Amino acid sequence: MQKKEKIHRPTNNLTKTARVSLKSLTIKSKNGLHFSVSDKGGEFVVTTTDIYKKVAKIHLEDKSVYAVIAKADYLKSLRSLKRDIDYVFESWDQKIAKRLVDNHPSINTFYSLFKTHKFSERGVSASPDVIKIRPIISGSGGPTDRPSWVVVTIIGQLLKHVGCHLQNTAELLGEINNTHFNNSTVYESFDVEALYTNIDNKAAYEAVVAKLKKHATEIQWYGVSYSHLTMLLKSCLDFNGFQFDGTLYEQKRGLAMGSRLAPVLAVLYMDIIETPSKAYPTTIFRRYIDDYVVIAESQDTLDNIFTCLNNQATHIRLTREKPKEGWLPFLNCELRIKNMVVSSRWYRKPSNKNLLVRMDSSHPTQQKVNTIRTTQKTATGNSTTDQLKYSKDLAKKVLITNGYPPNGVLPKNNKQCRQHDSNKDRSNHPILPIPFVSDSVTNLVRSSLYQVGLEATVVELKCKSLRDLLVKNRLFDVRCARRHCRVCPEIGEGGCEKKGVVYQIDCDCGEIYVGETGRPLADRFNEHARAAEKPDSKSYLATTWAKHSREKHGGRSLNISLKVLDMERNTVRRKILEGIHIKALNPTLNTKEELTDLVANMDILE
């Protein structure tokens, strides 16, 4: 008989006062307060919903970038996009095409991040007119989300053919450390202002086309033809509709931050802008999206390059930063060239609040171990030998601020138990994702798998954080547009459009049914409701509700109610969650055939 392991129920890492406060904040977020995170620092920003809306609407009044559109215009644009997508996908393998077509896309939504590092006023004296924001148009689950993923997967390979493109800081430091400098060396950084908004979409499209033709044989096409790829790209660029607070807009110029296409197209577009500047002799000329670092042998060269870059496009404007006391910040490092010797060290912007996974938070121990390692590795990796102590001390300070011990070593009682056969190669093992409860629960799962001879890599899924609970980017656009909606009165305004839902339906007799859907919840619930209301109809005779009505209610109409159990867009995970809830609730209306089908289909969901 297997010996039972004692599992210690994890203690709540919030005090009673904190739990009451969190509940209060959650309620207040629905009644006048808005929660978001800042643009650079990542800290929470709390405003009234009125202030948040006013700031956003002031930004959207810029008629050079945005325009209000009618619903008919939005739907016309949406139909045009769908025609192009259907045309491309109809010649593809239908199994693949089915996964890439979203027949119920969400409307892209505008939201903003406050630039708290540029606040001139705070508190009740803050005026919406002077508050700076970073505008983002979320395309997650939107009409262009899936087709743009196809496009980016292919054209993203072109970035390696952009000469000055940087992938990370390590690449820059490696190049600098292998370069010889002289006593006349000068260096600066340039920054492109509001790059995404100011991109010329037509020029960006032409840049992609030119790169595709030049490097067609050097990239993987994944079976997608050139004509289909360019059609998808153009269609995604032409669709610029979004909503905010119930009003529909279009972005007239540039790319939306929040679009999958934006980072890749920005790099390829700037490759055109900077080409004339490459005629000037430089020692280092590199760019990470919109940030340049330029090292040359004369100040005149830097001035000429800066002027040249600013003269290439109507809306592209750059600012410049010179070294202070010899040090030039760039990305997450600082550079200094003194007496022909290069020094570098880890850098944290003054606006960065250095927020990491806290030591006392309810996260897997291994994640905290990785936080320590990553912070220390990044700090030392960005440093030359002469600046190593400075970077290590800075890393230590950041870790201590987040509750970690000064020596960077977790106490033994918090150390994660080793997996069985930890040195064994697990690269070919199936992955078993489980929600994180505590380290002891995770280790019990691993131990149980080992004891029954199952080889699997257990992965702990991220649980909801305070940010997940409080920050709602679609808060003002959750509205019901359905006549006589059955769902919203049950679960709240806008609930009818939720997708990726595991739900529970209760009959008034007390019996329950558990199901899941990737479609809008109202579409699926209406099917249940019609079957419950008309159990004697030919269309519904074989349904669960018709059978239940005949067996328990004499064939009469049923009154049913709805409850949301879980949200998960990933089909595989949603099916697993459905199975977990069925196991926990033991619903009497779920048939054995449904459970058998659920298990049988698990291996083909991917």
Residue pairs with C-beta under 8 A, 6 or more apart in sequence:
2 451
5 440
5 444
5 447
7 438
7 440
7 441
7 444
8 438
8 440
9 438
10 362
10 437
10 438
10 440
10 441
12 19
13 360
13 361
13 362
14 22
22 466
22 469
25 33
25 35
25 470
26 469
26 470
29 35
29 470
29 472
29 475
32 48
32 49
32 50
33 46
33 47
33 48
33 49
34 46
34 47
34 48
34 49
34 51
34 52
34 475
35 44
35 45
35 46
35 470
35 471
35 472
36 44
36 45
36 47
36 52
36 111
36 112
36 113
36 114
36 471
37 43
37 44
37 45
37 113
37 467
37 471
38 44
38 45
38 113
38 114
38 115
38 116
38 117
38 353
39 113
39 114
39 115
39 116
39 117
39 133
39 134
40 115
40 116
40 117
40 349
40 351
40 352
41 116
41 117
41 351
41 352
41 353
41 355
42 352
42 353
42 355
43 116
43 353
43 355
44 466
44 467
44 470
45 114
45 116
47 114
49 475
49 476
51 126
51 128
51 131
52 112
53 245
53 476
54 128
55 112
55 114
55 128
55 131
55 133
56 110
56 111
56 112
56 133
56 244
56 245
57 244
57 245
58 128
58 129
59 112
59 133
59 135
60 66
60 110
60 244
60 249
64 252
64 253
65 197
65 251
65 252
65 253
65 254
66 249
66 250
66 251
66 252
67 249
67 250
67 252
68 247
68 248
68 249
69 241
69 248
69 249
69 250
70 248
71 248
73 248
73 250
74 107
74 241
74 248
74 250
77 238
77 239
77 240
77 241
77 250
78 143
78 239
78 241
80 235
80 238
80 239
81 143
81 144
81 235
81 236
81 238
81 239
82 143
84 231
84 232
84 235
85 101
85 147
85 232
85 235
86 101
87 231
88 147
88 228
88 231
88 232
89 97
89 100
89 101
90 97
91 228
92 100
92 223
100 146
100 147
100 149
100 150
101 146
102 141
102 143
102 145
102 146
103 519
104 499
104 519
104 520
104 523
105 141
105 142
105 143
105 145
106 140
106 141
106 142
106 474
106 497
106 499
107 142
107 241
107 242
107 243
107 248
107 477
108 137
108 138
108 139
108 142
108 143
108 144
108 241
108 242
108 243
108 256
108 258
109 137
109 138
109 242
109 243
109 244
109 473
109 474
109 477
110 135
110 136
110 137
110 138
110 242
110 243
110 244
110 249
111 136
111 138
111 244
111 473
111 474
112 133
112 134
112 135
112 136
113 133
113 134
113 136
114 131
114 132
114 133
115 132
115 133
115 134
116 351
117 350
117 351
118 132
119 126
119 131
119 132
120 130
121 127
121 130
134 257
135 197
135 257
136 256
136 257
136 258
137 242
137 251
137 256
137 257
137 258
137 259
138 258
138 473
138 474
139 145
139 148
139 256
139 258
139 259
139 260
140 258
141 499
141 569
143 239
144 235
144 236
144 239
144 259
144 260
145 260
147 232
147 235
147 236
148 232
148 236
148 259
148 260
148 261
149 260
150 224
150 229
150 232
151 229
151 232
151 233
151 236
151 260
151 261
152 260
152 261
152 264
153 222
154 219
154 220
154 221
154 222
154 224
154 229
155 208
155 211
155 212
155 229
155 233
155 264
155 268
156 264
157 218
157 219
157 220
158 208
158 211
158 212
158 215
158 219
158 264
158 268
159 165
159 167
159 264
159 267
159 268
161 211
161 214
161 215
161 218
162 267
162 268
162 271
163 271
163 278
164 271
164 274
164 278
164 285
164 286
164 287
165 267
165 271
165 286
165 287
165 288
166 172
166 286
166 287
166 288
168 288
169 330
169 331
169 332
169 333
169 382
170 381
170 382
172 284
172 286
172 293
172 330
172 331
172 333
173 333
173 344
173 382
175 284
175 286
176 284
176 295
176 335
176 342
176 344
177 342
177 384
179 283
179 284
179 295
179 342
180 340
181 283
181 295
181 337
181 340
181 342
182 297
182 340
183 339
183 340
184 297
184 298
185 283
185 295
185 296
185 297
185 337
185 340
186 295
186 296
186 297
186 298
186 299
186 301
186 302
187 284
187 293
187 294
187 295
187 296
187 302
187 323
187 328
187 335
187 337
188 293
188 294
188 302
188 306
188 320
188 321
188 322
188 323
188 328
189 291
189 292
189 293
189 294
189 320
189 321
189 328
189 329
189 330
190 291
190 292
190 294
190 306
190 309
190 318
190 319
190 320
190 321
191 290
191 291
191 292
191 318
191 319
191 320
191 321
192 198
192 270
192 290
192 291
192 292
192 316
192 317
192 318
193 317
193 318
193 319
195 266
195 270
195 289
195 290
195 316
196 254
196 255
196 256
196 257
196 262
196 266
197 253
197 254
197 255
197 257
197 315
198 253
198 254
198 313
198 315
198 316
198 317
199 254
199 255
199 265
199 266
199 269
200 269
200 313
200 315
201 237
201 253
201 254
201 255
203 269
203 272
203 313
204 237
204 255
204 265
204 266
204 268
204 269
205 233
205 234
205 237
207 265
207 268
207 269
207 271
207 272
208 230
208 233
208 265
208 268
209 230
211 268
212 219
212 226
212 229
212 230
216 226
221 229
233 261
236 259
236 261
237 255
237 261
240 250
240 251
240 252
240 256
241 248
241 249
241 250
242 248
242 249
242 250
242 251
242 256
243 249
243 477
244 476
244 477
245 476
245 477
246 476
246 477
246 479
253 315
254 315
255 261
255 262
255 265
255 266
256 262
263 289
266 289
266 290
267 287
267 289
270 287
270 289
270 290
272 312
273 309
273 312
273 313
273 316
274 285
274 287
274 309
274 312
276 308
276 312
277 285
277 305
277 308
277 309
278 285
280 296
280 301
280 304
280 305
280 308
281 296
281 297
281 301
282 294
282 295
282 296
282 301
282 305
283 295
283 296
283 297
284 293
284 294
284 295
285 292
285 294
285 295
285 305
286 292
286 293
287 293
288 331
291 330
291 331
292 309
292 318
293 328
293 330
293 335
294 302
294 305
295 337
296 302
296 305
306 318
306 320
309 316
309 318
310 316
310 317
310 318
321 328
321 329
322 328
323 335
323 336
326 336
326 337
326 338
327 334
327 335
327 336
328 334
328 335
328 336
329 347
329 349
330 347
331 347
332 346
332 347
332 348
332 378
332 382
333 344
333 345
333 346
333 347
333 382
334 344
334 345
334 346
334 347
335 342
335 343
335 344
336 342
336 343
336 344
337 343
342 384
343 384
343 386
343 387
344 382
344 383
344 384
344 387
345 382
345 383
345 384
345 387
345 390
345 391
345 394
346 378
346 379
346 380
346 382
346 383
346 390
346 391
346 394
346 395
347 382
348 354
348 394
348 398
354 398
354 401
354 402
355 402
356 371
356 375
356 398
356 399
356 402
357 363
357 367
357 368
357 371
357 402
358 402
358 403
359 368
359 402
359 403
359 404
359 405
359 410
360 403
362 436
362 463
363 436
364 416
364 436
364 439
364 442
364 460
365 410
365 414
365 415
365 416
365 439
366 416
366 460
367 460
368 404
368 410
368 414
369 410
369 416
371 399
371 402
371 404
372 399
372 404
372 408
372 410
375 395
375 398
375 399
376 392
376 395
376 408
378 395
379 391
379 392
379 394
379 395
380 388
380 391
380 392
380 395
382 391
383 390
383 391
383 392
396 406
396 408
399 408
400 406
404 410
405 411
416 439
416 443
417 439
417 443
419 446
419 458
420 446
420 447
420 450
421 450
426 455
426 457
429 455
429 456
429 457
430 455
430 456
430 457
431 456
431 457
431 459
432 445
432 449
432 456
432 457
432 458
432 459
433 459
433 460
433 461
433 573
433 576
434 442
434 445
434 458
434 459
434 460
434 461
435 460
435 461
435 463
436 442
436 460
436 461
436 462
436 463
442 458
442 460
445 458
446 458
449 455
449 456
449 458
477 494
478 493
478 494
478 497
479 493
479 494
480 488
480 493
480 494
480 495
480 496
480 497
482 488
482 496
482 522
485 496
485 522
486 496
486 522
486 525
486 526
486 529
486 562
487 495
487 496
487 521
487 522
487 525
487 562
488 494
488 495
488 496
490 561
490 562
490 563
491 498
491 521
491 562
491 563
491 564
495 521
495 564
496 520
496 521
496 522
497 520
497 521
497 522
498 520
498 521
498 564
498 567
499 517
499 518
499 519
499 520
499 521
499 569
500 517
500 518
500 567
500 568
500 569
500 570
500 574
501 516
501 517
501 521
501 524
501 564
501 566
501 567
502 514
502 515
502 516
502 564
502 565
502 566
502 567
502 568
502 574
502 577
502 578
502 581
503 514
503 515
503 516
503 517
503 521
503 524
503 525
503 562
503 563
503 564
503 565
504 512
504 513
504 514
504 562
504 563
504 564
504 565
504 581
504 585
504 587
505 512
505 513
505 514
505 515
505 525
505 528
505 560
505 561
505 562
505 563
505 589
506 512
506 560
506 561
506 562
506 563
507 513
507 532
507 548
507 558
507 559
507 560
507 589
508 558
508 559
508 560
508 561
509 552
509 553
511 548
511 552
511 587
511 588
511 589
512 585
512 587
512 588
512 589
513 528
513 544
513 587
513 589
513 590
514 565
514 578
514 581
514 582
514 585
514 587
514 590
515 524
515 528
515 578
516 574
516 575
516 577
516 578
517 523
517 524
518 569
518 571
518 574
521 562
521 564
525 562
528 545
528 560
529 560
530 540
531 537
531 540
531 543
531 544
531 545
531 546
532 545
532 549
532 557
532 558
532 559
532 560
533 557
533 558
534 540
534 557
535 541
535 543
535 545
535 546
535 548
535 549
535 550
535 555
535 556
535 557
535 558
536 546
536 555
537 546
540 546
544 589
544 590
544 591
545 558
545 560
548 558
548 589
549 555
549 556
549 557
549 558
565 577
565 581
566 574
566 577
566 581
568 574
568 577
571 605
572 602
572 605
572 606
575 598
575 601
575 602
575 605
576 602
578 598
579 595
579 598
579 599
582 590
582 595
582 598
